[in-house]
């Protein structure tokens, strides 16, 4: 029961964050911040599509983090590298957010 409540709260908070991004016209920033999640999801979509169309797999296993584990990487190595990627994407999103804010300011002021 507690886990179900926690998941509902998480979905609510995600929805608030997404609505704020749309309202402030920062959808691209949201995609950058969630880049790792997008990559994981895309790996599953690519794997399923490829297997259905050609009968061949692109990755050893999907989602992508399992592919790296199948290649022999330690789970802790995968986690740390994904953390690093997340930090880099967060920094890129901050820069993109600032660039978008400046463009919006320029449009408003003139």
N, C-alpha and C positions, 0 to 999 in steps of 0.2 A: 504494500500500500504506500509506504513512504517513497519507494522508487517511482511509482506512478505519479505521485504528487510532484516529485522533483522534476520528472520529465515534462509535466504540464507547465511548471514554472519556467523551465528552460525554453520551451516552445514559445511561451508568452514573451519572455525577454528577447528572444530572437526576432519575434514579430515586431516588437517595439523598435529594436535596432534597425530592422529593414524598413519600417515605415518612416523612421527618422531620416534614413539615407535617401529614400525616394522624395520625401518632403523638401529636403535641402539640395536635391539634385546631385547627390554624391553616390549614385548607384555603382559607378565604376570603382569607387574606393571600396565599397562593400565587397565587390568581386575580387579585388586585390587582397583585401584582408582575409577573405575566405578562400584564397587561392589554393591552399593545400587541400581543403575540403572539395573544391571544384576538381582538382587534379585526381583525388581519390575516386570521386564519383565518375569522372570521365574515364578512368581506367576500367571501371566495371562496365560502363556502356560500350567502350571499345572492345573489351574482351567478349562480351555477350554477342555483339553485332558481328565481330569477326568469326566467332565460332559458328554462329547460325548461317552466315553466308558462305564461308570457305571450309569450315570444319577444322580450322587451325586456331591455335591460341596465340595471342600477341605477347602475353605475360605468362610466366609460369603459374601464377595464381593471382586472382584479383580479390580485393582491392590492392592497390600498388604496394602498400607496406608489407603485405604477405609475399609479394613477388621478391622483395629484397630479403625477407627471411628465408625463402626457398633457395635463394642464391648463396646462403650461408652467413649472412649478416646476423649478428647478435641482435636480439630484440632491443636491448638498451642502445645499441648503435643506431638502429633505425629511429628510435624515439628522439635521441639527441639530435640527429641530423634533421629530422622533421621540425624540431624546436628551432633550430638555426634557420631553416627555411621560413618558418613562421615569423621569426623576428625580422628577417630581411624583408618579407612581404609587408609586415606592419610598418616598417620604416618607409618603404616605397609608397604605401598607402598614405602615410602622413604627408609625404612630399606631394603626392598627387592631390590630396585634399587641399593643401595650401595653394597649389597652382589653380585648382578649380575655383577656390574662394577668390583669388585675385582676378580671375577672368570674370566672375559674376560681379565683383565690385566695379570693374572697368565698364561693364555693360550698363550698370545702374548709374554710374557717375558720368558716363558720357561718351 
